[in-house]
Amino acid sequence: MLRAGEFPGFIPKQQPSALTDVAAWNKVAPSGGVDVRARLMREGFVAGVREDLTWTKGNDRGALSAAVRLGSPTAARAEIAQQLRDFHAEVGHRGVLTYTAFAVPGLPTAHGFTKTAKDGAGHNIIWADGPFIYHVGVGWGAQVTDKPTQGQLISAARTLYSRVHGRAAP
């Protein structure tokens, strides 16, 4: 998870806790609006944790950091591929207007994307590392004029990546 100060301007809302029940994880997973329970069970779901971050200068934006441990590196890579399809498929549903991919320099397996909707937008970065999946994202309301940049999110993701990359699964 992102630590205090790793995404400037954002602080944790509360201490996150690991969820080992896939149904509980499905309720909080940043999953593109898809019920992921059966898929994650097939992939050997072990646990997931999500941390919501609050903007320190108001309530017109928010961020998140999430991690999931699956049964194998192969399962994690397959899940990332499916998540990309899920997030892209949101276009035209639930107010999502566009999905635009962007490069994430310095994170070799990462995928970045920006989604826009009628009520706001957000940047997201997801990647697999061993049996783990990581997701960092930032979103904002339509009224925001000083939008968070892809570069700011990439910087936070790189910091997290440098800390967790290659971490041995306990």
C-alpha positions in Angstrom: 0.0 0.0 0.0 1.1 3.6 -0.5 2.6 5.1 2.7 2.0 8.6 4.0 3.8 11.1 1.9 4.2 8.8 -1.2 1.3 10.5 -3.0 1.6 14.2 -2.0 -1.6 15.9 -0.9 -3.3 12.6 0.0 -3.6 10.9 3.4 -5.1 7.5 4.4 -8.7 7.7 5.6 -8.2 4.9 8.0 -5.9 1.9 8.6 -6.7 -0.7 5.9 -7.2 -4.3 6.9 -6.7 -7.4 4.8 -9.8 -9.2 3.5 -9.5 -13.0 3.1 -13.1 -13.6 2.1 -13.5 -13.1 -1.6 -17.1 -12.0 -1.3 -16.0 -9.2 1.1 -13.2 -8.2 -1.3 -15.7 -8.1 -4.2 -17.6 -5.3 -2.5 -14.5 -3.0 -2.3 -12.4 -4.2 -5.2 -11.5 -1.6 -7.8 -12.8 -4.0 -10.5 -14.5 -2.1 -13.3 -17.9 -2.8 -11.8 -17.6 -6.6 -12.4 -18.4 -9.3 -9.9 -15.0 -10.9 -9.6 -15.7 -13.6 -7.0 -15.7 -16.7 -9.2 -12.8 -15.5 -11.3 -10.6 -14.7 -8.2 -11.5 -18.1 -6.6 -10.2 -19.8 -9.7 -7.1 -17.8 -9.6 -6.4 -18.8 -6.0 -7.5 -15.6 -4.1 -5.6 -15.4 -0.8 -6.3 -11.8 0.3 -6.9 -8.2 -0.8 -6.5 -4.9 0.9 -7.7 -1.4 -0.2 -6.7 1.9 1.2 -8.8 5.0 0.3 -6.9 8.2 0.5 -8.4 11.7 1.2 -7.3 14.9 -0.4 -6.0 17.2 2.3 -7.3 20.4 0.6 -10.9 19.5 0.1 -13.3 16.8 -1.0 -13.3 17.2 -4.8 -10.9 14.3 -5.4 -9.8 11.0 -3.8 -7.2 8.3 -4.4 -6.8 4.6 -3.7 -4.1 2.0 -3.3 -5.0 -1.7 -3.4 -3.2 -5.0 -3.5 -4.4 -8.6 -4.0 -2.5 -11.8 -3.6 -3.4 -14.6 -5.9 -2.2 -18.2 -6.1 0.6 -17.7 -8.6 2.4 -15.2 -10.8 0.5 -16.7 -13.8 -2.8 -16.0 -12.1 -1.8 -12.4 -11.3 -0.8 -11.7 -14.9 -4.1 -13.3 -16.2 -6.1 -11.2 -13.7 -4.4 -8.0 -14.9 -5.3 -8.8 -18.5 -8.9 -9.4 -17.5 -9.1 -6.2 -15.5 -7.9 -4.2 -18.4 -10.7 -5.7 -20.5 -13.2 -5.0 -17.7 -12.2 -1.4 -17.3 -12.2 -0.8 -21.0 -15.7 -2.4 -21.3 -17.1 0.2 -18.9 -17.2 2.7 -21.8 -20.8 3.4 -22.5 -22.0 2.0 -19.2 -22.6 3.7 -15.8 -21.7 7.1 -17.2 -18.2 6.2 -18.4 -17.5 8.2 -21.6 -13.8 7.3 -22.5 -11.0 5.0 -21.7 -7.5 6.1 -22.7 -4.4 4.0 -22.1 -1.1 5.7 -21.2 2.5 4.6 -20.7 4.0 4.1 -17.3 7.7 4.6 -17.6 9.8 2.8 -15.0 7.2 0.1 -14.2 7.9 -2.6 -16.8 4.6 -4.6 -16.3 2.3 -1.6 -15.5 -0.7 -0.5 -17.5 -2.0 3.1 -17.1 -5.4 4.3 -18.2 -7.6 7.4 -17.8 -11.4 7.1 -17.7 -13.7 10.1 -18.0 -17.4 10.2 -17.0 -20.1 12.8 -16.9 -19.3 13.5 -13.2 -15.5 13.4 -13.3 -12.5 11.4 -14.3 -9.6 9.4 -13.0 -6.1 8.0 -13.7 -5.3 4.4 -12.8 -2.2 2.2 -12.8 -2.3 -1.5 -12.4 0.4 -4.1 -12.5 1.3 -7.7 -11.4 4.5 -8.6 -9.5 4.8 -12.2 -8.6 1.5 -13.4 -7.2 0.5 -9.9 -6.3 -1.6 -7.3 -8.2 -1.3 -3.6 -7.4 -3.7 -0.8 -8.2 -3.2 2.9 -7.6 -5.7 5.5 -8.8 -6.8 9.1 -8.4 -10.2 10.5 -9.3 -11.7 14.0 -9.3 -15.1 15.7 -9.8 -16.1 17.4 -13.0 -15.7 20.8 -11.4 -12.0 20.4 -10.6 -9.7 22.8 -12.6 -6.3 21.7 -11.2 -6.6 18.0 -12.0 -4.1 15.5 -10.7 -1.7 14.5 -13.4 -0.7 11.2 -14.8 2.9 12.1 -13.8 1.9 12.5 -10.2 0.2 9.1 -10.1 3.2 7.5 -12.0 5.5 9.0 -9.4 3.5 7.5 -6.5 3.2 4.1 -8.3 7.0 4.0 -8.9 7.6 4.6 -5.2 5.3 1.8 -4.3 6.9 -0.5 -7.0 10.4 0.2 -5.8 9.3 -0.9 -2.3 7.4 -4.1 -3.2 9.0 -5.3 -6.4 10.2 -8.9 -6.1 9.0 -9.2 -2.6 8.9 -12.8 -1.5 5.4 -14.0 -0.8 5.2 -15.0 2.9 
